[in-house]
Amino acid sequence: MPGITIEFTEEELAELRAEAKEQGKAIKRLAHDILTEDVVRRRQKQQFVEGAAKLAQEYMAEFESVFPEGSR
């Protein structure tokens, strides 16, 4: 299985070890889960922002006609 090497400070590694122990997971599993969950969360956020921007753009002309420049 492909892998990556990540360097941590002693303090960071100690925190990861403590968290892994609390969760009853191997540190590799914890690191994997944290990274993959963060990627999914970032992608979902980006999709939301893009969707919201698209929706706002679709309603912009209507908004501007109901609320002219001087009345906003």
Stockholm file with secondary structure:
# STOCKHOLM 1.0

chainA/1-72         MPGITIEFTEEELAELRAEAKEQGKAIKRLAHDILTEDVVRRRQKQQFVEGAAKLAQEYMAEFESVFPEGSR
#=GR chainA/1-72 SS CCCCCCCCCHHHHHHHHHHHHHHTCCHHHHHHHHHHHHHHHHHHHHHHHHHHHHHHHHHHHHHHHHSCGGGC
#=GC SS_cons        CCCCCCCCCHHHHHHHHHHHHHHTCCHHHHHHHHHHHHHHHHHHHHHHHHHHHHHHHHHHHHHHHHSCGGGC
//
